[in-house]
Amino acid sequence: MVAYPHLSFPWPPSLLLLILTQLFVSAGAQAPTNWSTNPFNPPSLPLAVKNPYLNAWAPLAGGSAAINEAWPRSVLPLINILEWYGSIRVDGTAYTLLGAATVPNIPLAAQKSFTFTPTQTSYTLDCGGKVSVNMTFVTPIEATDLVRLSTPFSYLQVTATSSDGQPHSVQVYSDVSGGAIILYAWIAGDITQTSGWAIDDSDDFQFVSLQRQLTNPTLFAESFNRPNDGTVYYAAHKSNALTWQIGPSGDIRSSFANGTALNNAVETGESVVGAPSATNIIQGFAIDLGTIQSQSNSAVFALGIVRDPVIQYTNGQGQTQNRTAYYWSQFPNVNNVIADVLDHFPDALASASALDASIAHDAQTYGQDYANLLSLSTRQAMAALEYTLLKDPTTSSYNTSDVKAFMKDLGCTGTGVASDGSKPSSVNPVDVMYAAMPAYLYLNPSILGYLLNPLLEYQDSSQYSNAFAAQNLGGNYPNATGNSKAHSQGIEQSANMLIMCLAHAQTTGDGSLLSNHYGLLSTWANYLVNTALNPQQQTTSLSDSIGNDLAQLTNQTNLALKGIIGIAAMGKIAEAMNRSDDQAHFNSTAASYASTWKSLALPSGQPTDAFGSSDPGFLYNLYADALLGLDLIDQSVYDAHTALLKVEGFPIRNLAGPFEQHGPCRHVPFTTKCDIVLIESTYPYPSDWMLFAAATVTDSGVRSNMITQVARYNSQSLEGANQPFLVVYNPSTGAQGSVSQGSPAVGAMFAPLALRISKKTISSNNTSGGGGNGNGEGGGGGSGSGSGESDSKHVSTGLIAGVSIAGVVLIGGLAVLGMFLYRKRTTRRKRNSISLSIDLAPENQLLFSGIPNGSYDDMREFRPLAYTGMAAHGVNHDVITPFTTNTTSGTRSKSDDYLNGNLPAERAMSTSSSGPPMSVDPPTVAETTQSSASRSAGTPDVRPDDSISQVRSPLAKSSSSQPDSHILSEIGRIREEISRMRSAVEQGQVPPPRYYAEEGDLYPANASLVGQSDSNHS
């Protein structure tokens, strides 16, 4: 049984099923049908939901379709049928159990109930009052075992029980199709493709597998969410009761119904994927359960779609890698994989039941509606991922320390574009990863590291030059070839990456990603320093309704909040990496910005949607502050946000009626522009952000109402609704849209539970999960089986002792030498530095480090720091905030960064980059307080306000390599002020400064050294 450190329950399956029956009790929402539902009746139920391509759901068509009245479907809204059929014979009479095939003279078994949990969906059907059939679709989530997690198979278990206590002869049948009318295929969405099939019943293995693939497969290609390089396998254990056949669907299904045994034969030739239904080639099994008087043995089928390799990835060196699914590191061929899958079923079922019980137990803290949401969303959140490693082509060995995970943007949530499957999905969409993050933190936080790894490696290379984080790794899954395009989400994605990197490190204790990519993370943090308080028209995730409509908001408060939290996250990262100077810089910046943000975002005590706006704001980004334990945002902000949500209310759908009306718009608090939303036909209610916000409200009643809103949306089964859990929907009607179907962003449902995960001490040397640099160095394989094996060879104890002693001596010597060099360098720094307050203008103060005698160009190599909160003489530097520029260009040079103070010298970018407009001064109230009319027109309505002292440097007003007269004048005046202040300090007229700055870093100032300089300084 798989161990889940914070959620394992080592109970037997029989007891677990009893517990689950009690915990996942129906919330009272009964479907308008003849069967009972537990816990509720959603638009679609998960069947085999394991990875992006093995992703089958049972549509309920508004709650009226039984499992044998509609074909299973993929996550696409249109071309989505997946042909999966099942039937049973009871005393010679056949009944249809699964799928909508038309087979003459076969009635439908009567569906009596269904139950679903996070890992299982079970149906009970009645066959003429004689036999009750249970069909259970099991997709285990063994989250800490990468072999099991990456294996692309799911299970169907069928059992039969005598309903009248009499003996009955029972046989069961099931098949899957390679293709039929309107793309019923599991592989290849192109109806012009031909496919072949095969059987494997080798004596070497105790199973039979029926398989099908395209005649001419194309690597790394798909059509309508079907892989063009996959093989579909349907398998069952060998026994005397098992027969099989590959052939035309009409013939085989009718043969079973009529009592004719399958003939263990294979049809010859090839089949067109879009062949007519009756002649479509299927892969079918029949199992004789014998004569039963109580409950039968189980018939177990394993369904999988196998691809190898699974991802084409461009690494940090620009090399293309064909990456293999992780499970191949443990198996020599597919037959071994299938044998293991079938043999593992009892343990897989026990593991699935244990996880179900754990989630149900934890969810009860937040009520039954919350437990129901987790039952529906868990498999979906996990099924968009593939876990990979690299195979050495010469040795055929696998590097299990280089684990990278890749997410498919199912439903195109990360792009906000309607998806019918005709357009490719992106790879590792950062905003979708961020939304799904709580599920991964709860189930196995190393998963988050595996997803972050390739994003960091690609962007920390010469292939990527933007100063902000990318949106994804490419727009054509499964091709993760990189995306260096500029975009308007610089703040959103940079903060997302910083928050996720810190969350991963805090929950795993693994700091390898932080240490390996510290420079890249610092670059993003400095970008946020320059932009977070003045986001202008930067946008959030495109599926987010806030500010992404026709009247695009300027200076969104929630976006600015995320940027500031990203800066604070970098402070925590610096602390974990022992970068005390950076820690102080980012922490003080974040604290200062948070204070300014509060005054702008809550001018009257109520959150607004934009600086200067009077419309209410939805601050779901408070979640990151709570998740990371930053304590950056005042409790009063949490309380004000809760109070706003309590007053505004939520559009709660009644069980028997339409959405209740709350105010002029039914989708408060997301936007009040109802007419725009309806005209654009968008579905702007993001349930993922609802759960982020619900996790942080301070009133349990408000939290319950928010959770209930999302739960009822999913439990009302609107007429015609048949999509999986949609993240985004229309709050006015509850209608499902064409965006976010099957999206892993539903992992946000775990947001409240993720706040309860304990934090670990971060070690930069820990490689327990998510690390690795793509070259087999660093990183780790997580805590799952097969993720890294220790060396079993015995080593001499004496040798170990000898090496240890030598190591201690060597380390001690290096430590002494390092301390000597450090003290020598520090002393030189202090002697060569001048740290004085310069009064450049009445409202501005600058702290300079070592201003040289020389040309204007020489000054570009020194970074000024602005600071506020001075004492009477401007030298009590209690609050120090970073100096920023007012350039509007997206292109920056190294020298410009030095001059404008954007980056510490050692981390200044050496290449130019382009991106969103970067008007990066922290805004004054005059700049950010605008009327609604001026915001709509995009023209700021400037109103002076002296409540905020804005710091600007005269040096930043010109990017020319030659100084103008104003700059020369300022340089001269600076030198005069240095001389005057030096004299004042030496004479004791003013106290010395507490800090001096060098290359963007702050150091405690020694009073005896202040004012000292050598001949190279003035």
N, C-alpha and C positions, 0 to 999 in steps of 0.2 A: 504494500500500500504506500502511496506517495505521501510524504510528510509535508504539511504546510505549517511552517513554524508558528504562525500566529492564528491559525484557523483550523488545525487538524482535530478531528474527532475519531479516535480509534474504536469505532463501534461496528458490530457486524451488520451486513446489509439488511437483514430482516428487521432489526431494530431501527435502522436508519429510515427505512421506508415508512415505518409506523410514525416516526418523528416527523418526517417530511409531510405526511398526510395531515398532521396536526398544524404544522407551522405554515405550510403553503395552503391555508384554507381559503376557500372562495370568499371574496370581499362582498359578496351579495349581488354581483353583476351577472345575471343569468342571460344567456344568449336566447334570442327569439327562435329557439329550435327545440328538437325533441331530445337533446342530450344535455348533460350537465357539464359545467366547465370548472376547472380548478387550476389556477386561482381566478382567471377571468377569460373573456373571449376577445382576443386581440385580432387585428386585421389579418395577421399571418403568423404561423407557428414554425419555429425552427425544426428542421428534420436532420439532414446531414449538413452541418454548418461547421466546417473545419478549417478551410483556407479560402483564398480568393476565388478558386475555381471549383472546389467542392463546397457548394454553398446553395443548398436546396431548402425551400420553404414550402409549407402547405398553406395556400391562400384560402381564406374563409369567406371571401366575396360578401363582405358586409355581415358576416356571422352566419350565413345560411348554407355554406358549402361544407359537406362532410369530407372526410379524408378520401373516400371513394367516389366523390362527385367532381373532383377537379384534379388535374395533373399537378404534381409538385412544380415549383417554379424557382428560377434564379432571382437575383435581387433586381433585375432590370424591370422597368414598368411595362415594356411592350413585348419584344421577342424574347420570351423568358421560360417557355415550357421545357421541363425536363421529364422525359418519359421513364417513370419508375412504377412498376405494376406489381400487384400482389393479389392472390386469390386463395381460396380454401375449399376443400371438398369434405363434406360431413355426410357420412353414410351414402356416398355417391352423388350428393347434390352439391353443386359448386356455387360459391358466393364471391363477389368481388370485395376485396379488402382495401386496396390501394390503387389510386389512379383512376382515370376516366376513360379507359379503353372500352370500346363497344364490342363485346363478345356475345354472340347469339346465345340466348337461353340461360344467361347467367344473371341472377338478381343481385342487388347490392345487399351486403350485410348491413344491419341497422346499427348505426353509430349510437352508442349510449353515453359516452363521456370521453373527455380528454383531460389530461393533467400535464403541466409542464413545470420543470424546475430549471435551474441554471444550466444543467448538462443533459437533461432528458425530456423527451416528449412522448407520452404514452396515450394510446387510444384503446378503448374497450368497445367491441362490436359484438352484436348478437347474431347468430346464424340459426334462424328458424326456431328459436327457443330451446334448442338442443345443446349448443356449444357457445360459450363465450370466449372470444379471442382477444388477447392483449398483444398489441404491436407497440414496441418501445424503440424509439430512435435514440441512440446513445452517441453523444460526441464527448468523450472524456476531455477534461482540461487538466492535464497533469503538468501544471505550470512550472514546476521546478525540475522537470525532466525534459531536457531538450530533445532527446531521441523521440520520446512519446509525443511531445508537443509539435514536432516538425513532421511526424509521419502522416501522410495525407489520406487517412482512412477513417471511416465512421461505420457504425454498426446498426443493423436492424435485428431485433430479437422478437420472435413470435412464439407465444405459448397459447395453448388451448385448454379450456376447463369445461367439464361437463356441467351444464346448467340444470339438468333435471335429475342428476344422480344416476343416469343410465349409461351403459357403455356405448361409445360411438367410435366409428372408424374415421380417422382424421388424417388428411394430407394437406400440406401447404405448398404454395408455389410463389416464386417471385422472379422478376426479370428487370433488366435495364436495357435501354435502347441506344444504338449508335446514331440514329437519326430517323426522322419521320416528317410528316407535314409541318411546315412553318417552323423548322428548326427545333425539333424536339430533342436534339442531340445533347449529350453531355460534353462532347468535344466538338470543335470546329463549328463556328457560327456561319460558315460559308457553305451554302447549299450546293455549290458546284463541286465541292471536294468529294473524293471517293475515299472509302475506308475499308480496311481489312480486319480480320478477326482471327483469333487463335484460342486454343485450349491447352491448359497445362495440367495434366493429372499424373505427373511423374511419380514413380514408385518411391522416389527419394523423399517425398513430402506427403503428409497426411491431409491434403486438401486438394480441391479442384478450383482452378481460377479460369474464368472466361474473360477474354480481353479483346479490346478493340482500339485501333488507332488509325490515323490518316495514312493513306498510301504514300503521300509525299508531305511529311510534316515539315513545318517551318519553325525553326527555333525562335524563341522570344517574340512570338506573334500571337495575336488573339483576334477574334471576331465576336462581337456581342457577348463579351465576358466568357467566351469559351476559348480554351487554349488550342492553338494550331500545332502544338508540340506535345500533347498529352496522350496518355494511354489510360482508358477507363478499365478498371478491374472489378469484377464481381466474383466473390470467392466464398466457399463454405468448406467445412471439414468433410473429409471422406467418411462414408459409412455405407453399410449395405442398404440403408434407407434412402440414399441420395442418388438421384438421376439428374442429368443435365442435357441441354441441347442448345445449339446456336443455329438459328434459321429464321424464316419469315414469322412475324409476330402472330398473324392470324392463325396459321397452322398450329403453332406450338401452344398458344393459349387455349385454343379449342380442344386440342388433344388432351390437355390436362383436365379441362372441364368435363370432357366425355369419359374420363377414366382411363384413357390410353397413356401408358407410361412414356416418359421422355426417353429417347433412344440413344443417348450418349453419343450423338453425331454432330458433325460440323458441316454447315452449308459451304459449298465451294463458291469461289468467285469473289467479287467485290460489290459494294453497295454504294450508291450515291447518298450523301448525307440527307438530302431532302426527298428521299423516296416516299411513295405513298404508304400510308399507315399499315395496310394489310400485308404489304410485301417488305416492310421495313425489317431489317435483320436485328434480332434481339438475342440476349444472352440470358438464358433461363435455368433455374434450379427447381426441382421438386423434392420434397422431403416427406417421407411417410412417418407420421408420429405414432402410428399404430392405433390400437383400440384403447381409448382412455375412459376412465370412469370418474377420475378426479382431475388433477392438473397434469398436463403432459410435460415431457422434457422440452427444452427450448430449441427452436431452430434459429441459428445465428448466421447472418449474412454480413460480409464485410464489403463495403463499397469504397473505392478509392480512385483518384486521378493522379497518376504518377508522371512527373516531368523530371528530366535530368539533362542538362543543368536547368536551374529555375530562374536565375537572375543574371543579366549582363550588367556588370558594374564597372565604372571607370574609377580607379583608385587615385590616391594622392599623387602618384607619379605619372598619371595620365595613361596608365596601362589598362587595357580592357581585360576584365576577369569574367570567366564563365563560372559562376558560383553554384555550388551543389547544395541541396537540402541537407541539413545537419544529420539526419538519421542514417544517411549513407555511410557515415564513419563507422557504423556498427554492423553493417550487413554487406556481404559480397555481391548479392544480386537480389532481384525483386522477389524471387521465390522465398528467400530467407525472410524478407520483409513481411510478406503475406502470412507465412507460417507463424511468425512472431505475433502479428496482429491478431490472428484467430486464437492462438494459444493464450494470449494476454487478456482475452475478453472477461473472464471472471474477475481478475484483478482490476481491469479497467472499470468495470461496473461498480465494484466496491469503492474505488477511488472517486468515481463520479458521485456516488451517493454520499461519500464523506464530505466532498466539497459542497454539495447541495446543502447538507445539514449545517455546515459551518457558516455559509453565507446566510441561510435562513435565520440561524441563531443571532448572528451579528446584526442583521437587518432589523430585527424586531425592536431594537432600540428606537428606531424612527418610525415604527408603525407598519401595518400590513400593506398599505399602498406602496411603501418603499420596498418591502420584500418582493412584492409582485413585479415591480420594475426591474429588479435585479434578476428575477427569473427569466424575464423576456430578453434582457440586454446582454447577458454575460457571454453567450456563445457568439453573438454578433460582434462584440467588442474584440474578441480574440481571433476571429476568423479572417481578418484582412491581412494577416501577417505570414511571412515565410522566413524561416531561420536558416541561415546559410553558413557555409565554410568553403575553403578553397582546397581543391584536390591537386596534388602534385602530379603532373602528367607523366613524369618519368618514373616515379616510384609508386604511384597510385596510393600514396598515403594522404591523410587529411590533417590539416592544421586545426585542431580543436580549440586552440587558444584564440583564433581569429574568427570570432562569431559576429556576424552582422545580420540584422533583421531588416526586412523590407516590408513596408506597408503599402497596400493598394488603396487608393482613394476611392473606394466603392461609393457610388452615389455622387461622386464629384463634389463633396461637401467643401473641400479645400479650394475649389475654384468658383463655387456658386453658380456653375453652369448646369442647366438641365441635362441629364444623361439618359439616353435611351440605349446606350451600349455601342452606338456607332462612333463615338469619340473615345479616345483612350483616356485612361485615368492616370493621375500623377503618382509618383513614387515618393514615399515618406513625406507627405504633406505636413508641414510643421504645425499649422494651426489645428489640424485634425489629431495629430499626435498629442498636442497639448490638451485637447478636449478629452481624449481617451486615457490620458495619463493616470487618473485615479484608479482605473481598473488594473493597470499594470503594477502600480505601486502596491495595491492590495494583494494581488495574486502572486506576483514575483517581480520586485522592482528591477531586477537585472534585465528584464525584457526592455525596459525603457533605455537602458544603456546600450543594448544591442541595436536599437533603432537610431540612437543618437550617433553611434560610432561612425557609420558611413557619411552622415551629414557633416560631422566635424572634420573627418579626414579629407573630404573633397574640398571644403571651404578653407581649410588650413593648407592650401597648396597654391601654386602659381596659376592654377586654372580659374581661380576665383579672386576678384579684385575689389568687389564692393565693400564698403565700410559697414554694411549691415548684413544681417543673415538672409539666406536664400529662402524662398517659399517652399521648395521641394528639391528632390534629386533628379528631376526630369518629368516630362509630361506624357510619357508613353510606357506605362507598365507592361512587361517586366524589364524595361530598359532603364537602369539607373545610371545614366550617362552624364548627369550633372545639369545644373541650371544656373547660369551666371547672369541671367537677365535682370535688369533693374525693375523695380516695382514700387508701389506706393504703400507698402506695408513694412517699412524699415523698422519702425518702433515695435509694431506688433510681433514680428518674427524674431527680432533680436532679443526682445524681452522673453518671448516664449522659450528660446533656446537656453538663455541663462537660467531661467526658472527651472526648466526640466533638468538641466545638468546638475544644478544644486540639489534638486529633489532626489535625483538618482543617487548622488553621493551620500546624502543624509540617510537614505533608507537602506543602502547596501553597505556603507562604510568604505566603498571603493572610490578612491579619488584619482584613479589613473586617467580618466578622461579629462579631469580638471588640470592635472599636471601636464599631460601630453599636449593640451591645446590651450594652455593658459594665455598665451599671447593673442590668440584668436578671440577668446572670451573677453579679454581686456579691450580689444578693438571694438567689439560690439558694445561693451559697457561705456566706453568713451563716446561712441556714437549716440547712445542714449543720454549721456550727460549733455550733449550738444542739442538734442532735439526733444527730449521728453516733455519739457515744460512749454513747448511751443510746437505741437504736432501739426499745426495748420490743417491742411486737407489730407493728411495721411489717413489711411483706412485701416479697419480691423479685418478680420476674416471675412471673405466675400459672402459667406452664408449668413453673416451677422446682419441684422436689420438696422443696427444702430449706426446712423449716419451714412449708410450705404444706399440711400434712395436718391431720388432726383434732386432733392435739396441737400446735397452732401454737407454734413456738419463740418465746421471748422473748429479746431482745438477741442476735440472730444475729451471730456473729463475722464471717462473710463479708459481710454487709450493712453492718456497722459499718466494715469495711475499705474498702468501696467509697466510703462517705461521706467517710472521711478522705482517700482518694486524690482525691476530688472537691475537697476543700479545697486540697490541694497543687496540683491542676491550676489552680485559681484563682490561686494564687501565681505560676505560670508565665504565666498570662494577664496578670496585673497587670505582671509583668516585661516582657512583650512590648509592653504599652501604656504603658510608662514610668511606672507608678504605684508608685513605690518604697515609699511608706508602706504601701499595701495589700499589696504583695509581701512586705514584712517581716512584716506582721500574719498573713497567711494561711500563709506558710512556717513561722513559729514555732509557729502553732497546729497545723498538720499534724504537725510534728515532735514536739511535745509529746503530741498525741493518739496518734500512732503508737507512742510509747514506752509509754503507758498501755495501749493496745490489746494490745500484745504481752504484757504481764504478765497481762492478763485472758483473752486468747484461747489462750495457750500456757502455762497455769499450771505444767504439768509438762514442758514442752518439746515437747509434741505438740499440734497444732492441734485445737481442739474446735469443735463446731457452735454453741455459745452460751456466753456468759459464765456460769461456774459449772457447766457441764455436763461430763460425763466422756465423752460420745459423740464420736467422731472428726469432724472438720470438713473440708469440701471447699472450699478457698480459691481458687476459680478467678478471683476478683477481683484476685489478684496480677498478672494479665495487664495491667491498666491501668497499674500501676506500671512494668512493664517496657516497655510500648508507648510511654509518654510520656517515658521516660528520667528519671523522678523521683528514683530512688535513695532513696526514702522508707522502704521496708521493708527491714529488716536481711536480709543474706544468710542468716543463721541461720534465718529464717522460711521462706525458699525451700527450704533444705536439710531442715528439719523436715517440711515439707509433702511433699517428695519421698520422704522416708523413710517417712512414713505411708502414702502410696500404694503404695510398694514392699512394705510389710508386708501391707496389707489385700488387695492383689491386685485383679483385675478378672474379671468373668464373661465368659470367653472362650468363644465358641461353636466347638466342633470342626467340622471339615468334614463329618463323618458322624455327629454325635451331638448331644445336647442341650447346653445351657449347663453348663459345669463349675461345681461348687459351691465357693464360697469363703466359709467361715464360715456363721453362722446366716442370713445374708441374701445374696441374689445380686446385690443392687444397691448394695453398698458401692462408693464411699464416700458416696453421696447421702443415704441414710437407713437406719436399722436397724429401722424400724417396718414389717416386711413384712406383718403382718396388716392394718394400716390401709391400706396400698397396695392389697392384693388386694381387701379389702372394698369400697373406693371405686372399684375398676375403673379406676384411673388408670394412666397410662403415664409413670412419673416419671424416666426416664433421659434427660437432655438431652445429646445428642451435641454440641451447640454448646459447652456449657461444658466438656465433656471436652477439646475441642481447645484452648480457652482455657487450661486447666490444663496440657495436654500441652506447650504452647509455653513454659511457665515452669519445668518441672521441671528439676532439675540433673543427672539421670541419664538418659542417652540410652536405656538399656534400658527404663526406666519409660516414657519417652515413646513408644517403639516399641510397648510393650504397650497403651498407651492408644489409640494410633492403630489398632492391629490390632483392638481390641475394636469400634470403630465400623465399620471396614472389613468385618469379618466379619459384623456384623449386616446390612450392606447386601449381602453377597455370598452369603448362605445361601439366599435365596429360599424362605422358609418356605411351606408348603402354603397356597395361597389368597392369598398376599400379592401385591398388585398396585398398591400406592400408590407415588407418587414418594418420594424420599428424605425420610423423616420425621425431624424433629429429636428428637421425643420418642417413646419406645417402652418396652415392658415388658421389663425386664432379666431377669426370672425365666423368661420363655418366649420372648422375642424377638418377640412378637406385635406387629403394627402396631395403633395405636389410631386414634381419630377426631379427634385434635388434631395440628396442624402439618403436614398434608399439603401439599406444594408450598411450604412456607414459605421466604422468602428468608433466614431465620436460618441456613441451611446455609452462608451466606457465612463463618461462623465457621471452616469448614474451612481458610480461608486464614490463620488466626491465626499459625502459625509463620512463614509467609513475610512477613506484615505487619511482624514485628519487625525485618526486615532492610532496611526502606525508610529511606533517609537523610532526615534532617530538614533543613529549610531555615530561613533567617533570616526571621522573621515581620515583615511590613511592614503597618502599618495602612492604607497607601495602595494596596496591591496588590489589584487586582480581577480576578485571573486566573481565578477560578472560585468559584462558590458564594456570591458576595456579592449585593449588591442589596437594596433595602429594599421592593420591591414597588411602588414609584412611579417606577421607571425611573431611580433615582438610586443611584450606587454599584454595587457588585457587578461581576459580569463573566460572561462566557459560557464560561469554561473554555478549554481549549486546543484544542478540536475545531473542525472546519470549520463556518463559519457562526455561530460564537459571538461574533462581534464583528469588524467590519471596520474597518481603519484608513482614515482619510480620504486619498483619492488626489489631492486638489487640491494644486497647487503653491503655496507661500507664499514671499513675498519674503524672501531671506536678510537683507537690511538691516532689514526690519521685525522679524524674529525677534531680531536682535542688539539693536535698540533696546528692544524690550520686555524682553529679558533684563536689560539694564543697569538699566532703570527698576525692574524687579522686585527686583534685588539691592539697590539703594539703599533701596527701600521696606522690604524685609525687614530690612535692617540697622537702619533707624530704629526699626522696631517692636521689634526685639530689645533695643535700648538702653532704650526706654521700658518694655518688659516687665521687664527686669532691675531697673530703678529701682523700679517698683511692687512687684515681688516682694520686694526687700530691705527696702523700707519696711514691707510687710505682715508679713514675718517678724520684723523687729525689734519691731513692735507686739505680735505674738503672744508673743514671749519676755518682753517687759516685763510683759505682763498675765497671765502664767501663773505658777502656783505648783506645783511638782512635788515632793511630799514623801511619805514613807512614813508611813502612818497605821496604828497598831496597834489595829484595831477589836476583835480578839479574839486570844487567844494563838496560834492557828494560822492566822490570816488576815491578809493585807496588802492594802491598796488603794492605788492610785495615782490621785489626783484632779487634774483640771485646772481651775484657777481657780474654786474654790468661792465663790459670791457671798454677800454679806450680803443677806439677804432671806428670803422665804417658802420653805416646802417646795416649792411649785409651781415656784419659780425653779430649784431644784436639778434638776428633771426635764430641764432643757435641757443638762445636762452628763453626760458618759458616764464612769463609773468603769471602770477596767481592773484586773482581778485579776492578780497575778503570783506566781510561786513561785520557789524557788531563790535566796532572798536571802542576803546575807552576814550577819554578826553583827548589824548595825544595821538590816537590812531595806532597804538602799538600793542594794545591788549587784544590779541588775535583770538578771541574766544570762538568765533564762528568763521570758518574758512570755506569758501565755495569756489568751485573751479571757474576760471575765466573762460569765456566762450566768444565766438566770433559772430558777425552778422553777414556772412557771405551767403549768397543765394545760389551759388554754383554747386552742382553735384560732383565736381571734379576738384580734387585736392592734391597738393604736392607736399612732399616731405617738408620743405622749407616753410610753406604756408602753415602746416600744422605746428611747427616749432614757434613761429611768430604768433599765431593766434591762440596758442595754448591748448589746442585740442587734445594732444597726445603727449605722454611722457616721451622724451627723446628716444629712449631705447626701444619704444614700441611704435614709433611713428611709421606710417605706411610709406613704403618706398615706391609704390606704383599708384597711378591715378585710378580713380574709380568713379563710377557714375551711379546715380540713383535718384531718389525722390528729392525735390527741392529742399535745401537745407538752410532754412533761416533759423539759425540755431541759438540765438541769444535766449536765455531764460526770459520769458515775456514779462513786461510790466502789465499792471492792470489796464493801463491805457491801451496797450496793444491787444489785450485779450478780451476786454469787456466790450462787447459789440451788441448792437441791437439786432433783433431777429431779421429785420429787413436788410441790414448791411451784411449779415452772414449769408443770407440767400443770394445776395448779389456778389458775394465774394470780396467786398470792399470793407476794410476795417473802419469802424467809427471811433476814432481816437478820442479818448477823454483823459485828460491829465489827472493823475492821482499820486499824491506824494507818499502814500502808505507803503510803497515798495521802492527801495533805492536800487535803481538799475545801474549795473557796472558795465562800462564799455571802455575799451582802450583806444586811444587815438592811433596807436600803431596798427590797429586792425582795419582802419578805414582806407587803406591803400594796399593793393597787391603788387604794385610796381616794384621793380628791383632797385629803382632809384628813389631816394626820399624826396618828398616835397618840402616846401618851406615850413609848413606846419609841423611836420615830423621833426625836422632839424631843430626847430624851436623847442619842441617838447623834450628832445634829447638834451639840449642845453639846460633846460629848466630842471630836468631830472638830476643832472649832475650837480647843479646848485643845491637842490634839495638834499642830495646825498651828503654833500659837504656840511650843510647846515645841521642835518639830523645827526651826523656823526659827532659833530661838536657838541650837540645837545646831550647825546648819550654819554660822551666822555666827561662832561661837566655835571652829570647827574641831574640834569633838568627834566629828563623823561626816562621812564624805565626802559630797559632793553626789551626787544621782541622775544616772544616765547618760542618762535619757530623761525627757521630759515628754510628756503626752498632751493633745491638744485635738481635740474632736469625733471621738474614736475613732482618731485618727492619732497615731503616735509620732514625736517629733523628738529629735535629740541635744540634750542639755541643756548649756548654757553655764554653767560654775560661777559666773561673775561675775553671771549674771542670776538664779540660783536664789534664791528668797525675795523677789525684788522684786515689788511690786504697786502698783497705783494706788489711788485712793480708793474704787474700786468693789469691791475685794477685801479679804477679811479674812485 
